[in-house]
Amino acid sequence: MILVASPLLLSVVMTCTSVCGVAVMLVGMMLAGQCHDPTPSAAAVEFAPGAAAKSDQQVLKELVAAFDRAEVAVQQADLEALMLFYENDYNYHGLKRPDVRRVWTEVFSHYGHITSRHLFSELRIVQDGTGKKAYVTCTGGLYGRDKTSGRFITIDSWVSEVHSLVKEKNGWRFRGNVPGSPSPPPTSAPHHPLF
């Protein structure tokens, strides 16, 4: 008996392998995040092999610096400093800057010692007539200590989300979802505003 793999079967197997790999990375990040007390440090940003071309290394450094500034604001529960990270026209599937402000206000009221982790698996840079944009595919999580129970928990997590950013004179800022991307499924969980 001779078995022949069809291109469709091969594609499905490769897709499942990629999804499983990302899921394993996410579970590992979540477990690692729950096994330590948070410390006041910059965002834990890691890069998958081949996430960015050598020519994009400067942009990658700038993006990490932007995430670090946002992380410091999150750790200090400094809403005003954090809101500087969001573009004025921010739009994540209909959620605007005032919605992000409300979500972060709720997060800060319920959780302390907040940290985040990000694994960048792809970086795409686009230069057009309106400026430079970055699309960063990211798997990660937002963690904190519940102020009521005192337990360190995962506030939110995401797999292969695309951070859409724009470069402005003061640095990189979140602009929302990638135009044309599918809406997330309805859920009772609060919106995670780091997109």
Secondary structure, DSSP 8 states (H G I E B T S, - for coil): ------HHHHHHHHHHHHHHHHHHHHHHHHHHHHTS---S---EEEE-TTSS-GGGHHHHHHHHHHHHHHHHHHHTT-HHHHHTTEEEEEEBTTB-HHHHHHHHHHHHHHEEEEEEEEEEEEEEEEEETTEEEEEEEEEEEEEEEETTT--EEEEEEEEEEEEEEEEETTEEEEEES-TT-------SS------
